Amino acid sequence: MSTALYLLCIETSTTNCSVAISKNGVIVTMKEDNNAQYSHAENLHVFIKKLLDSENITTNQLSGVVVSKGPGSYTGLRIGVSAAKGLCYALDIPLISVNTLESLSYQVLTKDNCYIIPMLDARRMEVYTAIFNTSFNEIEKTKALILDESSYTNYLDQKKCIFIGNGVTKFQEICKHSNAHFIPKSLPSAKELGEIGFRKYSKKQFENVAYFEPYYLKDFMAIKSKN
């Protein structure tokens, strides 16, 4: 009988602090907290320990760590990736990264012939976005986009487009195309990382633990204090 392959999955790219454990690609336990004030620093390691204890798994039984690499919140990504790298280094196990927009697109379950367009809120009318087909193959690469009424017209004129993520609300207000369908409140979650991470593990698509950095997409901009 083959040995179970356990992967720890970490998603911290938005306000959702989400952790899961997968067994051979299937999520067996998960814990998450969506706190507008960001609870990652307080909860991430607590969640990891609780999940390991709940499944009676030790860290030595982990075969790898899957982390959402971005784009997304600078602080959230830094916390999640730092934790993942620390565990991988200490346990000498592989680090697997997953594009946050790719994992978010996996939340759309449809048999329709359509485009899946995940959106993560950036600032003002800007979003981080990419385009996938229903086989989750990338049609258009990840980018930062300032939305206007004509955004995605070339895709909307072809067929149904499903927009998903916390950046969707601002586009929903200006897009009235009949082919546009919106799932506005979804956030990236660790539950999608198990399947993707297992597939990448099987192909040995690992990151260099020492040099891996989150995919911030844009440079971090510090806001000066008004005091």
N, C-alpha and C positions, 0 to 999 in steps of 0.2 A: 504494500500500500504506500502511495507517494506521501511525502511529508507535506503538511499544510504550509502554505506560503502566506504569511501575515505581513500586510503593509499598513503602516501608520499613515493616515492621510490628514493633511493640515491645510485649512483654507482660512486666510486672514486678510484678504485683499480689500474687503469692505468693512462695514460695521459688524458683520456677522462673524463671530469667532466660532469656527466650526472644526470639529475633530472627529475622525472616524477610524475604525479598524476594518480592513477587508481581509477575507480569507479566500484565497484563490480567485480574487477579483470580485467577490460578492461582499457587500457591507454587512458586518455582523453586529456592530454596535456603533452608535454615533451620539454626540452631544454638541449642542451649539447654543449660542446666545447672541441675539441681535440687539445690541445696545448702542443707541445713537452716540453715546459718549466714548465708545470703543472700550471693550472689556478685555482685550487680548492680553495685555501685560499681566492682569490679575488672574485670568481664567485659563490661559492656554495650557500651562503645565499641570494645573489642577485637573483639567478635562482629560489630558493624556493619562495621568495616573489613574483616574476613576475608570476610564475605559479599559485599561490594562487589567485592573483589579476585577472589574465586572466580568471579564472573559477568562480570568485566571491565566493571563498571559504575562510572561516576564519580558523585559526589554530584549533579553538575549534570544527570544523566539522571533523577534521581528527580522524580516528579510530585507526590508528597505523602508525608506520614508518617501512619501509622495507629497510634494508641496505645490500649491498654487503660486505661480511665479509672477503673475501680473498680466496686464496692467491693473492699477488700482491705487489704493491709499498708500502713500509712501511709508507712513509709520506702521500700518498694518502689515504690509509686505515685509518690511524690515524685521518685525518681531517674528513672523511666521518662518521666514527663511533662516533667520539666526537660530531659532529653535531646531529646525530640521537639520541644518548643517552641524549643529552641536551634537545632536543624537547620532547622526551618521558617522561623525568623526570618532566619537567615544565608543560606538559599537562596531565600527569598521564595517558598515553596511552601505549599500548604494543609495544615492540621492537621485530621485526622479522628479522632474519638474513638468508642470502642465500649464499651458496657456489658460489664464482665467476665463477668457471669452469662449474658448473651446469648451471648457467644462460647463459653463453656463448654458451653452447651446444644447447640451445633452438633456436639459430639463424640458425641452420641447419634444413631445411625443406625438407625432402625426404621421398619417399615411398619405397626406396630400402632397402633390408635387409643388414644392414651395421653396423659398429661401428662408433661412433662419438668421436673424440679425440681432445678436446680443449687443446691449448698450450698457456701459457703466458710466455713471455720472462723473464728470470732471468738474469744471466750473462754468458758471453762467450757462450759455447755450452749447457748451462743448461736451462731447462724450468720447469715451474710448470704445471702439467698435470694430467689428470684422463681419464677414459674411460667409455662411456655410450652407451647403445643401443638406438634404435630409439624411444623407449618409455621413454627415459631419465632416465632409471634406471641405477644406478652406477654398472659397471662391475669391475672396478679397482679403488681403492681409490686414492685420491689426494696425490701427492708426487712430490718431486723435482727430476728431471732426467737429467743426462748428456747424450746428444744424441751421437749416433754413427751409423754407417751404418746398424747395426743389430737390432737397436731399433724397437720394435713392430713387429718383424718378425713373431712371433707366431700368432698374430692377422691378419697381412697382408696375411699370407698364407691361412687363413680361408675364408676371404671375403673382400669386399670393406671397406676401412677405410677413413673417411673424417676428415682431420686435419684442425682445425680452430683456428685462434688467431694470435697475433703479435709475437708468438714464432715459427710460422710455417716456415718462410722463411729459417731459418738456417737448418731445417730438409729437406726442399724441395731440398736443394743443395746437400744433400748426399744420399737421398732415391730415388731410381729409380724403386721401385716395381710397377708393373702394377696395383695393387689394391689400391695404394695410390692416394688420391685426395686432393687437397690443396685449402683452402680459407685463404690466408695469411694476409689480411689487416683488418680483423674484430677485433673489440675491445668490451669488455663487455659494456653493455648499460642498462640504467634504464628501457628501454622498455620491457625487459624480466622479470623484477622483479614483475610487477603487477600481472600476472597470478600465479606465484609461491608463492608470498607473500599472495595473497588472499586464496590460498589453505591452507597454513600454518596457517593463521589467523583463518580459519574455524575450524581447528583442535586444535586451542589454543596452537600452538607450538611457545611459546614466550621465549625470553631471559630474564635473570635477568639483569635489566638495570644497577644496581650498579656494578655488577661484570663482565659484558660481555667485552671481549677484541677481537680485530680483529684476524683473523687466518693468522698470518704472515708466518707460515710454517717453516721459517728459522729465526734465530736470526738476529737482525739488526746489520750491521757492519759499523761503522763510518769510513770514510776515513780521514786520517790525512792530515792536510794542508802541502803543500810543502814549505810554507814560514818559 
